[in-house]
Amino acid sequence: MRLRGIRIGSGRQQAEAVTAASGGSAPAAVAVDPADERGHTRSFTLPQMPAAGELDGEHVTVYRAGQPHPKVGSDRLHWRELLRGLVRHPTRTFAQMRAHQVWGPALTVSALYGLLATFAFGSTSDQILSSTFGIALTIVLSSVVGFVLAGLMLGSVTQALARRLGGDGAYAPTVGLSMLIAWLTDAPRLLLALFVAPGNGVVQALGWATWALCAWLLTAMLRQVHDLPWGKAATAGALQLIMLLVVIKLPTLG
């Protein structure tokens, strides 16, 4: 019979055609494994897959919530590159420095901020200029030490809150970066206050703008260092932001 131009013969006729095509000799028999015949089964095993993040020779890492963040290999930035990165591309800088301490730049910036604050605030500046050298030096050193300790305490509180909310960042990067963010963002206001009265409208507007910038940078830092969503990162940094506003910003802005 024919079906759409295809001739279909019986099985015997097809076998005779194959035999004739092969020169009259019967085709060689093919060995078949009994396990592959119908009604039989074959057992086999699958190779064991390595755990996530443990593939040899591959840079593959899978983060799972509630577990320590995988170690990301990154070089520690020099202090110049660190400060430049906080201004130009802060998010990338936070991600790169999440496993490195920044005590040197953090303590230095805090001390310089304390030194600048003694001359930027009107009452303190007048007291230094009208005092003897010994008293003026004591006031300056007290301001420097006070701002360093304040940065350490506020950063420690932020670190504790971030860990309480599920973060997994280390202590040294969190505290050091929080100190840099707090004092560097307020430095433009202090520099302007050296030449303009703190009650000036421009100084006050700059103070509120830098506080908002501090809030964004602190939240972005906690998000990168502790792997927290934006809401939890903002909550972890809220207490430090409130303390900066109440203790440092508002008294001088008023």
C-alpha positions, 0 to 999 in steps of 0.5 A: 500500500502507499501512504502519501508517496511512501510505500509500506511493505511487510516486515518480510519484504523489508528484511529481504530488501536489506539482505539484498542491499548488503550483498545477500548476507544477513546483517550481523546480530547486535548484542543487547544487554538484558537489562535494557530489554522491556520489563527490566530496570537498571540501577544508576547513581547520580554524582554528588553535587558540591555545596553552594559556594564550594565549587572548586575552580569556580567563583560561585557563591550563594548567599542564604539569609541567616547564615554568615556572609560569604567571604568576598576577596577584595583588596583593602583601599588606601586611605586616599582611595577610601575617602575619594570612594566615599564621595564618588562611589560610596556603595561600591566602596562599602562593598569592597571594605566590608571585610577590612578595618578602617581604624586609622582614617576613622580616628584621624577624621574624628580627631580633626573634626573635634579640632575643627568643632572647637573653632567653628562653634562661637562660644567655644571659640571665644573661650579658647581665644580668651584663655591661657595656652594651658586652658586652651590646649585642654579644651582642644584635647577634650574636644578631640577625645570627646568626638573620638569616643562619641563616634566609637560609642555611636558606631558600637550601638549601630553595630549592635542594632544591625546584628540584632536585626539579622545583619552579619557584618564585622565590628571594625568595618561597621564602626569605622565606616560609621565614624567616617560617615558621621564626621565627613558629612558634617565637615562642610557645615563646620568649615562654613561656620568658621566664617559665617555665624552658625545661625545663618540661614545658609549654614542651617540649610547646609546642616539639614542637607548634610544630615540627610546625606549622612542618613542615606550613606549610613543606611547604604553602608549597613545594607552593604556591610550587613546584608540588610534590606533598606528598611532594616538598615535604616532602622539600625542607623536610626538611633545614631542619626537621632543622637547626631541630630539632638546632640550635635546638629540642633544645639549648633543650628539653634 
